Amino acid sequence: MIVLGVETTCDETAVSVVRDGRDILSAVTATQMVHAEFGGVVPEVAARAHLETLPALHEKALSESGIPEDAIEGVAVAAGPGLLGALLVGVSWAKGYARARGLPAIGVSHLEGHLFANRLAYPDLEPPFVALVVSGGHTLLAWVREWGDYVGLGQTRDDACGEAFDKVAKLLGLVYPGGPAVSLAADRGRPDAIRFPRGMRRQANFDFSYSGLKTAVALHVSAHPKLDLAERADIAASFQEAAVEILVEKSLLACAQLGVSRLAVGGGVAANRRLRELLVDAERKRSIEAFYPPPALCTDNAAMIAAVGDFYLSLGACSGPGLAAVAVWPLWPAGKVFPWADPSRKLD
């Protein structure tokens, strides 16, 4: 199939055309830098920006794909989780477009999209494998038994890893967006300068916690009000080390306990250079094969949404006119990470 994908879960508007769930014909994304002045995403501003940007991105995606509009055979839209207002824009637009052109449409999970980003980057990647989805809103581990069949292993008990990066960036007075800014600052610092806590390291489970790490950084910054550039770099590097080290430890533990030798990482934090260095080290020492998409497929994008849509549409699943945006998405009802991952279920 040739599927048009739409992504508007947070502050990036994206449209993509993907053929057969693997071949990216076009992928365009507009990042809303307007949020920089607020130091974080403002939901109402994000929704309005999606509304203004989406039609033009659709035209650009079609133009860059090199195919006529009547070649589109299905529409996939990220229906959750995310900011409700932002999601409503994408879902409403996708439903209207599909209805107008008589196309099947399906709402898919943004989280599952981060899994399928690896399917786009590595066409030969097949389950079973352990998946780590780590972003600004989510941090979770899942066992991917088959595409569309996932068992939840653990998740963050409080804050997501990416959110912690953003918070620390604000504490250090770094520019928005926070994740890349912390990583750049960390390149100039010493990762062993400050021993920040590794959340839930002593718990024999696959859950995460980042609230304690954020608090530790905040207290350290408060106790040292006149930090120079070198000290800020040391804080950034030490924080980053604590944040990503526990991700790798828990992921390797999951692989060992399940007897799985492949680990796939998705989400915005998957682009973090230090995380990738630790994964490369794990590949060498633990005989683990690690997969992580190129940076363009780590951040929010519509190609991964189109890939998920192609998978389910090809199996006969589709969403009806009652498709709704879901801001808070249950992570693993009935033993599965993503509630719409069962292709036998016809969506309302």
C-alpha positions in Angstrom: 0.0 0.0 0.0 0.9 3.7 -0.3 -0.1 5.3 3.1 -0.2 8.9 4.1 0.9 9.3 7.7 0.1 12.3 10.0 1.7 13.1 13.3 0.6 15.9 15.6 1.0 14.5 19.2 3.1 17.3 20.6 5.1 20.2 19.1 6.0 18.7 15.7 3.7 18.6 12.8 4.7 15.9 10.3 3.3 14.3 7.2 4.9 11.4 5.3 4.1 9.1 2.3 5.3 5.5 2.8 5.1 2.6 0.4 4.6 -0.9 1.6 5.4 0.1 5.1 9.1 0.2 4.4 9.9 2.7 1.6 9.8 6.4 2.7 8.7 8.4 -0.4 8.6 11.7 1.5 8.8 12.8 5.1 8.4 16.5 6.1 8.3 17.9 9.6 7.8 21.4 11.1 9.1 21.9 14.6 7.3 24.6 16.6 10.2 26.8 17.9 7.6 29.3 19.2 7.7 27.3 22.5 11.3 28.4 23.1 10.1 31.7 24.7 8.1 29.7 27.2 10.7 27.1 28.1 8.3 24.3 27.3 5.4 23.2 25.1 2.2 25.2 25.6 -0.7 22.9 24.5 -3.0 25.6 23.1 -0.2 27.2 21.1 0.8 23.7 19.8 -2.7 23.0 18.6 -3.0 26.3 16.7 0.4 25.8 15.1 -0.6 22.3 13.9 -3.8 23.8 12.4 -1.9 26.4 10.5 0.9 24.2 9.3 -0.7 20.8 8.4 -2.3 21.7 5.0 0.9 23.1 3.7 2.9 20.1 4.9 0.5 17.8 3.2 1.0 19.5 -0.1 4.8 19.4 0.4 4.8 15.7 1.3 2.8 14.9 -1.8 5.0 17.0 -4.0 8.2 15.4 -2.6 6.9 11.9 -2.9 6.6 12.2 -6.7 3.3 10.4 -6.8 -0.2 11.7 -7.7 -2.6 12.2 -4.9 -4.9 9.5 -6.2 -2.2 7.0 -5.6 -2.7 7.3 -1.9 -4.5 4.1 -0.7 -4.8 4.7 3.1 -4.4 7.2 5.9 -2.7 6.7 9.2 -2.8 9.2 12.1 -1.2 9.2 15.5 -4.3 9.2 17.7 -2.5 9.1 21.1 -1.0 9.5 23.5 -0.2 13.2 23.5 -1.6 16.6 24.0 -5.3 16.4 23.5 -5.7 19.6 21.5 -2.8 18.8 19.3 -4.1 15.2 18.7 -7.5 16.5 17.8 -6.1 18.6 15.0 -4.3 15.6 13.4 -7.2 13.1 13.9 -9.8 15.5 12.6 -7.8 16.4 9.5 -7.0 12.8 8.7 -10.6 11.7 9.1 -11.8 14.5 6.9 -9.2 13.8 4.3 -9.9 10.1 4.2 -13.7 10.6 4.1 -13.4 13.1 1.2 -11.2 10.8 -0.8 -13.0 7.5 0.1 -9.9 6.0 1.7 -9.6 3.7 4.7 -8.1 5.5 7.8 -6.7 4.1 11.0 -5.6 5.7 14.3 -2.4 4.3 15.6 -0.3 4.6 18.7 2.5 7.1 18.7 4.4 4.7 21.0 4.1 1.9 18.5 5.3 4.2 15.9 8.6 4.5 17.8 8.9 0.7 17.5 8.2 0.8 13.8 10.9 3.4 13.3 13.3 0.5 13.8 11.4 -1.5 11.2 11.9 1.4 8.7 15.6 1.7 9.6 16.3 -2.1 9.7 14.1 -3.9 7.2 15.5 -7.3 8.3 14.7 -6.7 12.0 12.2 -9.3 13.1 10.9 -10.2 16.6 11.4 -11.4 19.2 13.4 -8.6 20.8 13.2 -6.2 23.8 12.1 -2.7 23.0 13.0 0.4 24.9 10.8 3.4 24.1 12.2 6.5 25.7 11.0 10.1 25.0 9.8 13.3 26.6 6.6 11.7 27.7 7.3 8.0 28.1 9.9 5.6 29.3 9.0 1.9 29.0 10.3 -1.5 28.3 8.4 -4.1 26.3 8.9 -7.6 24.9 8.1 -7.6 21.2 7.0 -11.2 20.5 5.7 -10.4 17.1 4.9 -7.2 15.3 1.6 -6.2 16.8 2.1 -8.5 19.9 3.7 -6.8 22.8 4.1 -7.6 26.5 4.8 -4.7 28.8 7.8 -5.3 31.1 8.1 -2.0 33.0 7.7 1.8 32.8 8.6 5.0 34.6 6.9 5.4 38.0 6.9 9.1 37.7 8.7 11.3 35.1 9.9 10.3 31.7 13.7 10.4 30.9 13.2 13.0 28.1 11.2 15.2 30.5 14.1 15.0 33.0 16.5 16.2 30.3 14.2 19.2 29.6 14.0 20.1 33.3 17.7 19.9 33.8 18.3 22.1 30.8 16.1 24.7 32.3 17.9 24.5 35.6 21.2 25.0 33.9 19.9 27.9 31.8 20.4 26.1 28.5 18.4 26.7 25.3 15.2 25.0 24.3 14.8 22.2 23.3 16.5 20.8 26.4 17.6 17.3 25.4 20.1 18.2 22.6 21.3 21.2 24.7 22.1 19.0 27.7 23.9 16.5 25.4 26.0 19.3 23.9 26.9 20.7 27.3 27.8 17.2 28.5 30.3 16.8 25.7 32.5 19.4 27.5 32.0 18.0 31.0 33.1 15.1 33.2 30.5 12.3 33.6 32.1 11.3 37.0 32.2 14.8 38.4 29.1 14.3 40.5 27.5 11.1 41.6 23.8 11.6 40.9 21.4 8.8 41.9 20.3 6.0 39.5 16.6 5.6 40.1 15.3 2.1 41.1 18.7 0.5 40.4 18.3 -1.8 43.4 14.8 -2.9 42.5 14.7 -6.2 40.7 12.1 -5.1 38.1 12.0 -3.2 34.9 10.6 0.1 36.1 12.3 3.5 36.1 12.1 6.7 38.1 13.5 10.1 37.3 11.9 12.3 39.9 14.8 11.7 42.4 17.4 12.4 39.8 15.7 15.7 38.8 15.5 16.7 42.5 19.2 15.9 43.1 20.2 18.1 40.2 17.9 20.9 41.4 19.4 20.7 44.9 22.9 20.7 43.6 22.3 23.8 41.4 20.5 25.5 44.3 23.5 24.9 46.5 25.9 26.3 43.9 24.2 29.5 42.6 27.3 30.9 40.8 28.2 28.1 38.4 30.7 28.7 35.7 30.5 27.1 32.3 32.8 24.2 33.3 30.7 23.4 36.3 27.5 23.5 34.3 29.1 21.1 31.8 30.1 18.7 34.6 26.5 18.8 36.0 25.1 18.1 32.5 27.5 15.2 31.9 27.0 13.7 35.3 23.2 13.9 35.0 23.3 12.4 31.5 25.4 9.5 32.7 22.9 8.7 35.5 19.9 9.1 33.2 21.1 6.8 30.3 23.1 4.3 32.4 20.0 3.0 34.1 18.2 2.7 30.8 20.9 0.4 29.5 21.2 -1.6 32.7 17.4 -2.3 32.8 17.3 -3.1 29.1 20.2 -5.6 29.4 18.5 -7.2 32.4 15.3 -7.7 30.4 17.3 -9.2 27.5 19.1 -11.6 29.9 15.9 -12.7 31.7 14.0 -13.3 28.5 16.9 -14.9 26.7 16.7 -12.4 23.9 19.8 -11.1 22.1 18.3 -8.1 20.3 17.4 -4.7 21.8 15.6 -2.0 19.8 15.5 1.6 21.1 13.0 4.2 19.9 11.9 7.7 20.9 13.7 11.1 21.0 16.2 10.1 23.7 17.3 7.2 21.4 19.2 9.9 19.5 21.4 10.7 22.5 25.0 10.1 21.7 26.0 8.8 25.2 23.2 6.3 25.2 24.4 5.0 21.9 27.9 4.7 23.1 26.8 2.6 26.1 24.8 0.4 23.7 27.8 -0.1 21.5 29.8 -1.1 24.6 27.0 -3.5 25.6 27.1 -5.1 22.1 30.8 -5.8 22.5 30.7 -7.1 26.1 27.3 -8.7 26.4 26.8 -10.2 22.9 23.7 -8.0 22.5 22.7 -6.6 19.1 21.4 -3.1 19.5 19.2 -1.3 17.0 18.4 2.5 17.0 17.0 4.5 14.1 18.8 7.5 12.6 18.0 10.7 14.5 15.3 11.8 12.0 13.4 8.7 12.9 14.0 9.0 16.6 12.2 12.3 17.0 8.4 12.6 16.3 7.8 11.9 12.6 5.0 10.7 10.3 6.9 8.0 8.5 6.8 5.8 11.6 3.0 6.5 11.8 2.5 5.5 8.2 4.5 2.3 8.7 2.3 1.3 11.6 -0.8 2.2 9.6 0.4 0.1 6.6 0.8 -2.9 8.9 -2.7 -2.8 10.3 -4.5 -1.6 7.1 -2.9 -4.5 5.2 -4.4 -6.9 7.8 -7.8 -5.5 7.2 -8.1 -3.3 10.4 -9.4 0.2 10.1 -11.0 3.0 12.1 -14.5 4.2 11.6 -15.9 7.7 11.9 -15.9 7.4 15.7 -12.1 7.5 15.8 -11.1 9.7 18.7 -7.9 11.3 20.1 -6.7 9.6 23.3 -4.5 11.9 25.4 -3.7 9.3 28.1 -3.0 6.0 26.5 -3.1 2.8 28.6 0.3 1.2 28.2 -0.5 -2.5 28.4 -4.1 -3.5 28.9 -4.8 -7.2 28.6 -1.0 -7.9 28.7 -0.2 -5.7 25.7 1.6 -2.4 25.6 -0.6 -0.8 23.0 -4.4 -1.2 23.1 -4.9 -1.1 19.4 -2.1 -3.6 18.6 -4.5 -6.5 18.0 -5.2 -6.7 14.3 -8.3 -8.9 14.8 -10.0 -5.9 16.5 -12.0 -3.7 14.2 -11.8 -0.2 15.6 -14.9 1.9 16.1 
